[in-house]
Amino acid sequence: MKTKTLFSMVIVMLLAFLIPVMGQIHAANAKYADGDYTVPFSVLKATSNEESATVEYMVSPAKVKMQNDKATVTVTLNNSSWWQSFQVQGRDVQVVSEANDRRVVKFDVADISQPVNAKIHIIVTGIPGFDYDNKYDIRLVFNTSSFPPAPVQTPVTPPAKETKPVTKPVTKPAAKPEVKPEVKQVQKPAGQKTEKPAEKTDVTKNEVAVNKSETASKSADTEKDEKTVSTSTEKGVSDETEDVSNDEEDELIASEEEKEEAADEEIETEIEEAAQEEAVAVEVSDEKDSSNTTLFIALAVGFAVVAGGIAYVAMKKRARK
């Protein structure tokens, strides 16, 4: 007696644990979306696709409530006094209401997309001279083409961290100070003053001519030196200006190349982040499928081990008696 009680308790505990788990697995693999639908149906004979005469005594369409792919069907029957019994998949239907020779019944269907087997017993009454009393099998075929598919459950992935692209600060090239060449001022030689002779006498024409020729040669040398200094100064200024412009062009080209490299690095970062998100989604989906399968196998093995242990204990006690 104790062994049977222990065995019953183990079975109840296992069922209480297995039923929610199986419900979650079934919901994840659902075919149709949950909801209430109006579904037309046809009544066929048991062994052929010919329409059964029972279709005249059943009102189509039926009302169907879907939940986790399990259907609860509500059908109205005409001439309710003729219906002696109505069984669907081996179980009697549940009567919801009955009035004005009409009967509303409901029943559960495990897979409404497949033909549903039923058994009926009809006795026709109220027609003088007509005797009809038959039991036969029928099949109910529901049109599920209007059912919306179940929503696809996608794994929830954690939001990816936003990474701001690293941009290098663009530094403007420092302007080189303009170096103005120093222009040496060339002092013109002061004109030679001729001393007045103390005495007006002793000055000859030859001395005057010599002084004039010396003064002219000195002034020509001075003008030549001034032209040489100005030419060298202008050449130095032009060379420095060309060097400054070349340096600025090189620095602008280098800054543009740095901007292009930063943009390329930002694009590569975005591509790597997208690839990582896809890999995470695939891994989560694979882990979910494998975890469901592993859980079901582990539960089945545990159930088998417990049942075997209980059976072994029972057999051992019987052997002792």
C-alpha positions in Angstrom: 0.0 0.0 0.0 2.8 2.4 0.9 4.6 1.6 -2.4 1.5 2.5 -4.4 1.1 5.7 -2.5 4.7 6.6 -3.1 4.5 5.7 -6.8 1.3 7.9 -7.2 3.0 10.9 -5.5 6.1 10.6 -7.8 3.8 10.5 -10.9 1.9 13.5 -9.7 5.0 15.5 -9.1 6.5 14.6 -12.5 3.3 15.6 -14.3 3.1 18.9 -12.4 6.6 19.7 -13.6 6.3 18.3 -17.2 3.0 19.9 -18.2 4.1 23.5 -18.0 7.4 22.7 -19.8 5.6 20.9 -22.6 3.2 23.8 -22.8 6.0 26.2 -23.4 7.6 23.9 -26.0 4.2 23.6 -27.8 3.6 27.3 -27.7 7.0 28.0 -29.3 6.1 25.6 -32.2 2.5 26.8 -32.6 1.1 26.8 -36.2 -1.8 29.3 -35.9 -2.3 32.5 -34.0 -4.5 32.4 -30.9 -8.0 33.9 -31.3 -11.7 33.3 -32.2 -12.6 32.5 -35.8 -15.6 31.6 -37.9 -14.7 28.5 -39.9 -16.7 26.7 -42.6 -16.5 22.9 -42.6 -17.7 19.9 -44.7 -18.9 16.4 -43.6 -17.4 13.4 -45.4 -18.0 9.7 -45.2 -15.6 7.6 -43.2 -13.9 5.8 -46.1 -14.2 8.2 -49.0 -14.2 11.9 -49.9 -18.0 11.8 -50.7 -20.2 14.2 -48.8 -22.3 12.6 -46.0 -26.0 13.2 -45.7 -25.3 14.4 -42.2 -24.2 17.8 -43.6 -27.9 18.7 -43.9 -28.4 18.5 -40.1 -25.3 20.5 -39.1 -25.0 24.3 -39.5 -21.8 25.6 -41.2 -19.7 27.7 -40.4 -18.7 26.7 -36.9 -17.1 28.9 -34.2 -13.5 28.0 -33.4 -11.4 29.3 -30.5 -7.6 28.7 -31.0 -5.2 28.6 -28.1 -1.7 27.1 -28.5 -2.9 25.3 -31.6 -5.7 23.5 -29.6 -9.1 24.2 -31.0 -12.4 24.4 -29.2 -15.2 24.0 -31.8 -18.9 25.0 -31.3 -21.4 23.6 -33.8 -25.2 23.9 -34.1 -27.2 20.7 -34.8 -30.6 20.8 -36.5 -33.4 18.3 -35.5 -31.9 17.8 -32.1 -34.5 15.2 -31.3 -33.1 12.9 -33.9 -29.5 13.0 -32.5 -29.2 10.1 -30.0 -25.4 10.4 -29.6 -22.5 12.4 -31.0 -18.9 11.5 -30.3 -15.8 13.3 -31.6 -12.4 11.5 -31.4 -13.9 8.9 -28.9 -15.5 11.5 -26.5 -19.1 12.7 -26.1 -19.6 16.3 -27.1 -20.6 18.9 -24.5 -24.1 20.3 -24.8 -24.1 24.1 -24.5 -27.8 24.9 -25.1 -30.9 23.3 -26.7 -34.1 25.1 -27.9 -36.5 25.1 -30.8 -35.3 21.6 -31.9 -31.8 22.9 -32.2 -28.8 21.8 -30.1 -25.5 23.7 -29.7 -22.6 21.5 -28.8 -18.8 22.0 -28.4 -15.8 19.8 -28.4 -12.0 20.0 -28.4 -9.8 19.1 -31.4 -6.0 18.5 -31.0 -5.1 19.3 -34.7 -7.9 21.1 -36.6 -5.8 21.1 -39.8 -6.5 17.4 -40.1 -9.8 15.5 -40.7 -11.6 14.9 -37.4 -13.2 11.5 -36.9 -16.7 11.3 -35.3 -19.5 8.8 -34.6 -23.2 9.6 -34.6 -26.4 7.8 -33.9 -29.5 9.1 -35.7 -33.2 8.0 -35.2 -35.7 9.9 -37.4 -39.0 10.5 -35.6 -42.1 12.4 -36.4 -42.4 11.2 -40.1 -45.2 8.7 -40.6 -44.2 5.6 -42.5 -40.5 6.5 -42.4 -38.3 4.4 -40.2 -34.6 5.4 -39.9 -32.2 4.2 -37.2 -28.5 4.1 -38.0 -25.1 4.5 -36.5 -22.2 5.4 -38.7 -18.8 7.2 -38.8 -18.2 10.6 -40.4 -15.2 12.9 -40.8 -15.3 16.7 -40.2 -13.0 18.7 -42.4 -12.4 22.4 -41.3 -11.2 25.0 -43.7 -8.3 26.7 -41.9 -7.1 28.8 -44.8 -8.3 32.0 -43.1 -6.2 31.3 -39.9 -3.3 33.8 -39.5 0.0 32.1 -38.7 1.5 32.3 -35.2 3.9 35.1 -34.6 7.5 34.2 -34.9 9.3 34.4 -31.5 12.6 36.0 -31.9 15.3 35.8 -29.2 15.8 39.0 -27.3 19.3 40.2 -27.8 20.9 42.9 -25.5 21.2 46.3 -27.2 24.6 46.8 -28.6 26.7 49.5 -27.0 27.0 52.6 -29.0 30.6 53.3 -29.8 31.4 56.8 -30.9 33.9 57.0 -33.7 37.3 58.3 -32.6 38.0 61.4 -34.7 41.5 62.9 -34.6 41.5 66.6 -34.0 42.5 68.5 -37.1 45.3 70.8 -36.3 45.8 73.8 -38.5 49.4 74.3 -39.5 51.0 77.1 -37.6 51.7 80.0 -39.8 55.3 80.8 -40.0 56.2 84.4 -39.2 57.0 86.3 -42.2 60.7 87.3 -42.2 61.2 90.5 -43.8 64.6 90.8 -45.1 66.7 93.5 -43.7 67.5 96.1 -46.2 70.6 97.8 -45.5 70.5 101.4 -46.1 73.3 102.4 -48.2 74.3 105.8 -47.3 75.2 107.8 -50.2 78.6 109.2 -49.9 78.5 112.8 -49.1 79.7 115.0 -51.7 83.2 116.0 -51.3 83.6 119.5 -50.2 86.4 121.3 -51.8 88.3 123.5 -49.5 88.4 126.9 -50.6 91.8 127.8 -51.4 93.3 130.1 -48.9 94.6 131.9 -51.8 92.8 132.3 -55.1 96.1 132.0 -56.7 97.8 128.7 -57.3 94.7 126.9 -58.7 95.2 125.7 -62.2 92.8 124.3 -64.7 94.4 120.9 -64.6 93.6 120.4 -60.8 90.0 121.3 -61.4 89.6 118.7 -64.2 91.2 116.0 -62.0 88.8 116.7 -59.1 85.7 116.4 -61.4 86.8 113.0 -62.9 87.4 111.5 -59.4 83.9 112.7 -58.2 82.2 111.1 -61.2 83.9 107.7 -60.8 82.9 107.6 -57.1 79.3 108.3 -57.8 79.1 105.5 -60.5 80.5 103.0 -58.0 77.9 103.9 -55.4 75.0 103.4 -57.8 76.3 100.0 -58.8 76.5 98.8 -55.2 72.9 100.0 -54.5 71.5 98.0 -57.5 73.4 94.8 -56.3 71.9 95.0 -52.8 68.3 95.6 -54.0 68.5 92.6 -56.5 69.7 90.2 -53.8 67.0 91.4 -51.4 64.2 90.8 -53.8 65.5 87.3 -54.7 65.6 86.3 -51.0 62.1 87.5 -50.3 60.7 85.5 -53.3 62.5 82.3 -52.2 61.1 82.5 -48.7 57.5 83.0 -50.0 57.7 79.9 -52.2 58.9 77.8 -49.2 56.0 78.9 -47.0 53.4 78.1 -49.7 54.8 74.6 -50.3 54.7 73.8 -46.6 51.0 74.9 -46.3 50.0 72.7 -49.3 51.8 69.6 -47.7 50.0 70.2 -44.4 46.6 70.5 -46.0 47.1 67.2 -48.0 48.2 65.4 -44.8 45.0 66.6 -42.9 42.7 65.4 -45.7 44.4 62.0 -45.7 43.8 61.8 -41.9 40.1 62.5 -42.4 39.8 59.7 -45.0 41.5 57.2 -42.7 39.1 58.2 -39.8 36.1 57.6 -42.1 37.4 54.2 -43.2 37.9 53.2 -39.5 34.3 54.2 -38.7 32.8 52.1 -41.5 34.9 49.1 -40.5 33.7 49.5 -36.8 30.0 49.5 -37.9 30.5 46.4 -40.1 32.1 44.5 -37.2 29.3 45.5 -34.8 26.6 44.3 -37.3 28.5 40.9 -37.7 28.7 40.5 -33.9 24.9 41.2 -33.5 24.1 38.5 -36.1 26.4 36.0 -34.5 24.8 36.7 -31.0 21.2 36.2 -32.5 22.2 32.9 -34.1 23.9 31.6 -30.9 20.8 32.6 -28.8 18.5 30.7 -31.2 20.7 27.6 -31.3 21.0 27.6 -27.5 17.2 27.9 -27.1 16.5 24.9 -29.4 19.2 22.8 -27.8 18.1 23.7 -24.3 14.5 22.6 -25.1 15.6 19.3 -26.5 18.1 18.7 -23.7 15.5 19.5 -21.0 12.9 17.1 -22.5 15.5 14.3 -22.8 16.6 14.9 -19.2 13.0 14.8 -17.9 12.3 11.6 -19.8 15.4 9.9 -18.4 14.6 11.1 -14.9 11.0 9.8 -15.2 12.3 6.4 -16.4 14.8 6.2 -13.6 12.2 7.0 -10.9 9.7 4.6 -12.3 12.3 1.8 -12.5 13.4 2.4 -8.9 9.8 2.2 -7.7 9.1 -1.0 -9.6 12.4 -2.5 -8.2 11.4 -1.6 -4.6 7.9 -3.1 -5.1 9.3 -6.3 -6.6 11.8 -6.6 -3.8 9.1 -6.2 -1.1 7.0 -8.9 -2.8 9.9 -11.2 -2.9 10.4 -10.8 0.8 6.8 -11.6 1.5 
